Every structure is written in structure tokens, then in C-alpha cells.
Amino acid sequence: MDKSTKTILGILAAGAIGVAIGMLLAPDKGEKTRAKIKDSLGDLDDKLDDFLDNVSQKGEEIIADLKDKAATIKDKVESKVKKA
């Protein structure tokens, strides 16, 4: 995991913890508080899934780009070897 990925995950985790603590300290009944926490965790789960999908997609794009570049380099090397 690179530095920006770790930073984003840390921010998401800190936000989730802050929301949970805020709800636990709120003057609602326990049932309402638990429902709010469950909803917030569901939202966080959705955001994390979206983030991981984006990271996965970016990774696939980078891999495809690297394969294309490697094929281009290979072709150039082969053509120079044939000329020699």
C-alpha cells in the first residue's frame, strides 16, 4: 500500500471512530444510537468498497500500461538485434 492509500484509509477510520464516539455521547436512547452507528458503519463500508474498487481499477490500468510499454521495448530490442 502506498502512502496516499494509507492516509485515506486512516482518515476514513478516524472519521468512523469520531462518528461512533459522537453518537455514543449523544442523548438518544440506546436503540436509536445503535441504529445510527449501524447506518454510519454501513455508509463507511460503502465508501470503503468504492475506494477499493477505484484502487483496483487504477492498479489494473497501471499494469496494462506497463505491459504495453514492455511490449514496445521488447519490439525495439528485437528489431535492433535483427539489424546487428
N, CA and C of each residue as an Amber inpcrd file, in Angstrom:
protein
   252
   0.8390000  -1.1770000   0.0000000   0.0000000   0.0000000   0.0000000
   0.8860000   1.2420000   0.0000000   0.5720000   2.1720000  -0.8550000
   1.3670000   3.3900000  -0.8870000   0.9010000   4.3800000   0.1770000
   1.6490000   5.4640000   0.2940000   1.4060000   6.4290000   1.3730000
   0.0250000   7.0790000   1.2880000  -0.4200000   7.4270000   0.0720000
  -1.7170000   8.0970000  -0.0560000  -2.8630000   7.1510000   0.2930000
  -2.7320000   5.8790000  -0.0560000  -3.7590000   4.8940000   0.2830000
  -3.8710000   4.7540000   1.7950000  -2.7330000   4.6640000   2.4630000
  -2.7330000   4.5450000   3.9240000  -3.3480000   5.7880000   4.5610000
  -3.0340000   6.9500000   3.9970000  -3.5710000   8.2000000   4.5310000
  -5.0880000   8.2310000   4.4110000  -5.6020000   7.8500000   3.2520000
  -7.0500000   7.8580000   3.0330000  -7.7350000   6.8620000   3.9610000
  -7.1790000   5.6700000   4.0940000  -7.7690000   4.6810000   4.9990000
  -7.7370000   5.1780000   6.4450000  -6.6540000   5.8600000   6.8220000
  -6.5550000   6.4190000   8.1690000  -7.6110000   7.4860000   8.4110000
  -7.8360000   8.3260000   7.4050000  -8.8570000   9.3700000   7.5280000
 -10.2460000   8.7540000   7.6570000 -10.5260000   7.7380000   6.8390000
 -11.8300000   7.0680000   6.9210000 -12.0290000   6.4210000   8.2910000
 -10.9900000   5.7570000   8.7900000 -11.0870000   5.1030000  10.0950000
 -11.2900000   6.1390000  11.2030000 -10.5400000   7.2280000  11.1410000
 -10.6860000   8.2710000  12.1630000 -12.0810000   8.8790000  12.1170000
 -12.6020000   9.0850000  10.9270000 -13.9590000   9.6190000  10.7860000
 -14.9920000   8.6780000  11.3810000 -14.8290000   7.3910000  11.1190000
 -15.7720000   6.4030000  11.6570000 -15.7210000   6.3790000  13.1830000
 -14.5330000   6.4420000  13.7190000 -14.3860000   6.4420000  15.1780000
 -15.0100000   7.6970000  15.7710000 -14.7800000   8.8320000  15.1290000
 -15.3630000  10.0930000  15.6080000 -16.8720000  10.0630000  15.5870000
 -17.4520000   9.5300000  14.5080000 -18.9120000   9.4280000  14.4110000
 -19.4530000   8.5090000  15.5030000 -18.7990000   7.3750000  15.6960000
 -19.2640000   6.4210000  16.7150000 -19.2050000   7.0330000  18.1130000
 -18.1170000   7.7150000  18.4200000 -18.0000000   8.3390000  19.7450000
 -19.0480000   9.4280000  19.9170000 -19.2420000  10.2300000  18.8810000
 -20.2530000  11.2830000  18.9470000 -21.6420000  10.7250000  19.1870000
 -21.9450000   9.6170000  18.5440000 -23.2680000   9.0110000  18.7190000
 -23.4210000   8.3900000  20.1030000 -22.3340000   7.8060000  20.5880000
 -22.4060000   7.2090000  21.9190000 -22.5990000   8.2680000  22.9990000
 -22.0970000   9.4570000  22.7580000 -22.2240000  10.5250000  23.7410000
 -23.5060000  11.3350000  23.5450000 -24.2120000  11.1070000  22.4690000
 -25.4520000  11.8390000  22.1960000 -26.5460000  11.3850000  23.1640000
 -27.4910000  12.2610000  23.4650000 -28.5170000  11.9300000  24.4520000
 -29.7100000  11.1390000  23.8780000 -29.4860000  10.2560000  22.9070000
 -30.5630000   9.4130000  22.3760000 -30.6660000   8.1220000  23.1750000
 -31.7760000   7.4290000  22.9610000 -31.9320000   6.1160000  23.5750000
 -30.9350000   5.1530000  22.9440000 -30.6110000   4.1090000  23.6650000
 -29.6350000   3.1230000  23.1930000 -29.9980000   2.5180000  21.8560000
 -31.2790000   2.2330000  21.6570000 -31.7220000   1.6170000  20.4120000
 -31.4770000   2.5560000  19.2200000 -31.8010000   3.8320000  19.3990000
 -31.5790000   4.8150000  18.3320000 -30.0850000   4.9820000  18.0570000
 -29.3140000   5.0270000  19.1140000 -27.8760000   5.2030000  18.9720000
 -27.2690000   4.0290000  18.2130000 -27.6710000   2.8150000  18.5830000
 -27.1550000   1.6380000  17.8840000 -27.5570000   1.6500000  16.4140000
 -28.7800000   2.0820000  16.1250000 -29.2380000   2.1610000  14.7330000
 -28.4140000   3.1900000  13.9520000 -28.1250000   4.3240000  14.5800000
 -27.3080000   5.3480000  13.9240000 -25.8990000   4.8300000  13.6420000
 -25.3280000   4.1390000  14.6210000 -23.9800000   3.5850000  14.4450000
 -23.9910000   2.5660000  13.3120000 -25.0070000   1.7200000  13.2910000
 -25.1090000   0.7070000  12.2390000 -25.2170000   1.3790000  10.8670000
 -26.0230000   2.4210000  10.7590000 -26.1680000   3.1370000   9.4890000
 -24.8480000   3.7860000   9.0730000 -24.1750000   4.3920000  10.0320000
 -22.8970000   5.0500000   9.7310000 -21.8510000   4.0360000   9.2890000
 -21.8250000   2.8880000   9.9410000 -20.8760000   1.8480000   9.5450000
 -21.2160000   1.3100000   8.1570000 -22.4960000   1.2310000   7.8560000
 -22.9040000   0.8050000   6.5130000 -22.4450000   1.7980000   5.4560000
 -22.5840000   3.0900000   5.7670000 -22.1090000   4.1280000   4.8480000
 -20.5910000   4.0530000   4.6780000 -19.8850000   3.8540000   5.7870000
 -18.4320000   3.7420000   5.7290000 -18.0330000   2.5230000   4.9060000
 -18.7510000   1.4220000   5.0740000 -18.4790000   0.2120000   4.3040000
 -18.6500000   0.4730000   2.8130000 -19.7100000   1.1980000   2.4520000
 -19.9350000   1.5340000   1.0420000 -18.8030000   2.4060000   0.5020000
 -18.3890000   3.3950000   1.2790000 -17.2980000   4.2700000   0.8460000
 -16.0010000   3.4950000   0.6930000 -15.7430000   2.5890000   1.6210000
 -14.5270000   1.7770000   1.5490000 -14.5640000   0.8690000   0.3270000
 -15.7200000   0.2700000   0.0440000 -15.8550000  -0.5610000  -1.1540000
 -15.5880000   0.2530000  -2.4160000 -16.1380000   1.4510000  -2.4860000
 -15.8980000   2.3220000  -3.6380000 -14.4230000   2.6640000  -3.7690000
 -13.7940000   2.9870000  -2.6430000 -12.3740000   3.3220000  -2.6490000
 -11.5370000   2.1430000  -3.1360000 -11.8240000   0.9500000  -2.6190000
 -11.0650000  -0.2300000  -3.0200000 -11.3000000  -0.5770000  -4.4860000
 -12.5190000  -0.3730000  -4.9830000 -12.7930000  -0.5840000  -6.4050000
 -11.9720000   0.3690000  -7.2580000 -11.9000000   1.6320000  -6.8310000
 -11.1130000   2.6210000  -7.5690000  -9.6320000   2.2740000  -7.5640000
  -9.1260000   1.8500000  -6.4090000  -7.7150000   1.4670000  -6.3080000
  -7.4400000   0.2640000  -7.2030000  -8.3390000  -0.7020000  -7.1900000
  -8.1840000  -1.8930000  -8.0210000  -8.1840000  -1.5280000  -9.5030000
  -9.1060000  -0.6650000  -9.8850000  -9.1900000  -0.2420000 -11.2840000
  -7.9170000   0.4970000 -11.7030000  -7.4360000   1.3920000 -10.8550000
  -6.1920000   2.1110000 -11.1560000  -5.0330000   1.1380000 -11.3000000
  -4.9810000   0.1470000 -10.4050000  -3.9220000  -0.8600000 -10.4760000
  -3.9640000  -1.6260000 -11.7850000  -5.1600000  -1.9950000 -12.2160000
  -5.3060000  -2.7070000 -13.4810000  -4.8660000  -1.8340000 -14.6560000
  -5.1940000  -0.5400000 -14.6110000  -4.7850000   0.3780000 -15.6650000
  -3.2610000   0.5090000 -15.7100000  -2.6450000   0.5950000 -14.5460000
  -1.1860000   0.7100000 -14.4790000  -0.5310000  -0.5500000 -15.0260000
  -1.0520000  -1.7080000 -14.6610000  -0.4960000  -2.9720000 -15.1450000
  -0.6180000  -3.0670000 -16.6630000  -1.7740000  -2.7030000 -17.2020000
  -1.9670000  -2.7380000 -18.6530000  -0.9850000  -1.7950000 -19.3460000
  -0.7910000  -0.6000000 -18.7840000   0.1380000   0.3710000 -19.3580000
   1.5670000  -0.1710000 -19.3220000   1.9450000  -0.7730000 -18.2080000
   3.2950000  -1.3400000 -18.1040000   3.5020000  -2.4830000 -19.0960000
   2.4820000  -3.2990000 -19.3110000   2.5890000  -4.3870000 -20.2930000
   2.7810000  -3.8250000 -21.6960000   2.0380000  -2.7670000 -22.0170000
   2.1930000  -2.1380000 -23.3340000   3.5990000  -1.5750000 -23.5080000
   4.0960000  -0.9030000 -22.4990000   5.4420000  -0.3350000 -22.5700000
   6.4950000  -1.4340000 -22.6820000   6.3110000  -2.5240000 -21.9390000
   7.2620000  -3.6350000 -22.0090000   7.2530000  -4.2610000 -23.4050000
   6.0740000  -4.3970000 -24.0020000   5.9860000  -4.9590000 -25.3570000
   6.6760000  -4.0410000 -26.3660000   6.5080000  -2.7440000 -26.2120000
   7.1620000  -1.7810000 -27.1100000   8.6760000  -1.8720000 -26.9880000
   9.1620000  -1.9330000 -25.7630000  10.6090000  -2.0490000 -25.5380000
  11.1260000  -3.3590000 -26.1210000  10.3910000  -4.4320000 -25.9140000
  10.7880000  -5.7430000 -26.4420000  10.8910000  -5.6830000 -27.9640000
   9.9010000  -5.0770000 -28.6170000   9.9120000  -4.9660000 -30.0650000
  11.1030000  -4.1620000 -30.5580000  11.4140000  -3.0640000 -29.8710000
  12.5590000  -2.2430000 -30.2490000  13.8660000  -3.0180000 -30.1090000
  14.0040000  -3.7390000 -29.0190000  15.2270000  -4.5310000 -28.7880000
  15.3560000  -5.6190000 -29.8590000  14.2550000  -6.3000000 -30.1480000
  14.3010000  -7.3640000 -31.1560000  14.6800000  -6.8070000 -32.5290000
  14.1400000  -5.6470000 -32.8730000  14.4530000  -5.0630000 -34.1770000
  15.9250000  -4.6420000 -34.2550000  16.4870000  -4.1580000 -33.1640000
  17.8830000  -3.7750000 -33.1520000  18.7930000  -5.0080000 -33.2000000
  18.3640000  -6.0800000 -32.5570000  19.1610000  -7.3140000 -32.5730000
  19.1580000  -7.8920000 -33.9910000  18.0400000  -7.8450000 -34.6760000
  17.9600000  -8.3760000 -36.0500000  18.8070000  -7.5650000 -37.0210000
  18.9230000  -6.2530000 -36.7750000  19.7200000  -5.3920000 -37.6330000
  21.2240000  -5.6290000 -37.4310000  21.6020000  -6.0720000 -36.2320000
  23.0140000  -6.2270000 -35.9110000  23.6310000  -7.4580000 -36.5090000
